[in-house]
Amino acid sequence: MLNFLDVYERALQGPLMTEQDFDLKIFIPSLRRVVKDYGIEFDPENPIPSDDRAADNLFNAAVDFLSQVGIYCQDTNRVIQFSKEEIMEAVREAPGKCLVGDGKEAGVFGMRSPDDGKIPWLHVGSGIVASNEEMMSNLIESYGTIAEADSISISALDNIRGIPITAGSPAELYAAIRGVRIGREALRRAGRPGLPIMNLISTAAAAVTTIAASAPQFGLRPTDGWLVGAISEMKIDFGAMNKTAYLLNWGANIGAETAPILGGYCGGPEGTSVASTAYILMGLLIQKGNYQLTFPVHFQHGCSTTRDVLWVVSSSCQAASRNIPMPVIWLGYIAGGPNTKSYFYESAAYLLCAVTSGAPSVQTPHPAKAVKVDGITPLEAKFGVEMAMAASQLSRERAGELANQLLEKYESQIPNASNGSTYQECFDVTKGKPGEDYLRLYNEMKEELADMGVPFK
């Protein structure tokens, strides 16, 4: 299998072209051609397809597509190319598991298949910005007290000592280090110091900050997980590659992060499903990932819960879980915010799609498109865990029926969905406990979903 230096060398020596030419002359025409050649079709009436042959066909289309297009390096203006044989070699040699956590919280993040009754790896929390250290600490401690949680994501800090954080600045470095320490201390208070943090480093935008704040004396371990993001669509830069080089030399877990955008260069759901699957392959080849975090989103609405994006999630998740031994965390961006009915309807629909399609892991669906400061609470994490466990008991066919019922409840509201409440409006900040009104809504929504047929424990 190609090592990282082989890939970097291709970033220096591959075909030279402008980024615009890559987008308009390579990426878009190749994607359209592959969609046509492989006969990929979106079925709007069926958000969770259950045809295994179609899933395998989508995988083959993704391999073909990636071999035609490659990955564009923005810093060298060259294309990193791979043959079909090299792509398939990477698939064959992928370990299919990721070892994370420490002590009694150590675990094996592995694979699942469509219609698999095994409960997925439960990843809770988010990198949504927290306005201050108290908010961040409260959230992380609450995540750690969810007994079923296998790993967590921690918040990003908005400021350090009141100084706004900008990428690559000294403030960012101080805040990144401080954020790690807050996370570790909060997990100790929760009695789970070994629980892996797998969205490192949430407060760091610049590669140099990620690398500097990763020094072990600040509290991180190789058994945590670092996100190394691709650039939409099918691009990489030296910042991401520098992170990869550092983490490979440390032997730390790399999470290849990708976000295909429906309605952009990927076009509609058919093309986006091919790109979404190809990104899992990219994670093996470029970022050398031990696991992946992916979140397809809608260009116009900024969420993952429109009918067409749900189909993309289901289709590409099935193609990957059946054919690519790469543990993937599937993350949904929700239009509705905390303390809204829409959040629960949308989250339930997303988790039904991902879990029954074989998602190895699902993360707490992010409220309010993940852009609202303090716009997440521990109740969303708790719901994500309970809903994922329930979804694992269902078939794709039954989950599809439920997803269609849920779409009827929220689909028309997506353009004007409420971004909901903040943590401070939903929880007692001092005690870290939910308010009566939000707890009542939470229980009412679970009861409504149970009446629809969601088999909560």
Secondary structure as GFF3:
##gff-version 3
##sequence-region A 1 457
A	DSSP	alpha_helix	4	13	.	.	.	ID=ss1
A	DSSP	alpha_helix	19	21	.	.	.	ID=ss2
A	DSSP	pi_helix	22	27	.	.	.	ID=ss3
A	DSSP	alpha_helix	28	37	.	.	.	ID=ss4
A	DSSP	alpha_helix	52	69	.	.	.	ID=ss5
A	DSSP	beta_strand	71	73	.	.	.	ID=ss6
A	DSSP	beta_strand	78	80	.	.	.	ID=ss7
A	DSSP	alpha_helix	84	93	.	.	.	ID=ss8
A	DSSP	beta_strand	98	100	.	.	.	ID=ss9
A	DSSP	three_ten_helix	103	105	.	.	.	ID=ss10
A	DSSP	beta_strand	107	109	.	.	.	ID=ss11
A	DSSP	beta_strand	121	125	.	.	.	ID=ss12
A	DSSP	beta_strand	129	130	.	.	.	ID=ss13
A	DSSP	alpha_helix	133	144	.	.	.	ID=ss14
A	DSSP	beta_strand	151	153	.	.	.	ID=ss15
A	DSSP	beta_strand	156	157	.	.	.	ID=ss16
A	DSSP	beta_strand	159	160	.	.	.	ID=ss17
A	DSSP	beta_strand	163	164	.	.	.	ID=ss18
A	DSSP	alpha_helix	170	189	.	.	.	ID=ss19
A	DSSP	alpha_helix	207	213	.	.	.	ID=ss20
A	DSSP	three_ten_helix	216	218	.	.	.	ID=ss21
A	DSSP	beta_strand	225	229	.	.	.	ID=ss22
A	DSSP	beta_strand	235	236	.	.	.	ID=ss23
A	DSSP	alpha_helix	238	250	.	.	.	ID=ss24
A	DSSP	beta_strand	253	258	.	.	.	ID=ss25
A	DSSP	beta_strand	261	262	.	.	.	ID=ss26
A	DSSP	alpha_helix	269	285	.	.	.	ID=ss27
A	DSSP	beta_strand	291	294	.	.	.	ID=ss28
A	DSSP	beta_strand	297	298	.	.	.	ID=ss29
A	DSSP	alpha_helix	307	323	.	.	.	ID=ss30
A	DSSP	beta_strand	328	330	.	.	.	ID=ss31
A	DSSP	alpha_helix	341	356	.	.	.	ID=ss32
A	DSSP	beta_strand	361	363	.	.	.	ID=ss33
A	DSSP	three_ten_helix	367	370	.	.	.	ID=ss34
A	DSSP	alpha_helix	378	391	.	.	.	ID=ss35
A	DSSP	alpha_helix	396	410	.	.	.	ID=ss36
A	DSSP	three_ten_helix	411	416	.	.	.	ID=ss37
A	DSSP	alpha_helix	423	426	.	.	.	ID=ss38
A	DSSP	beta_strand	427	428	.	.	.	ID=ss39
A	DSSP	beta_strand	433	434	.	.	.	ID=ss40
A	DSSP	alpha_helix	436	452	.	.	.	ID=ss41
###
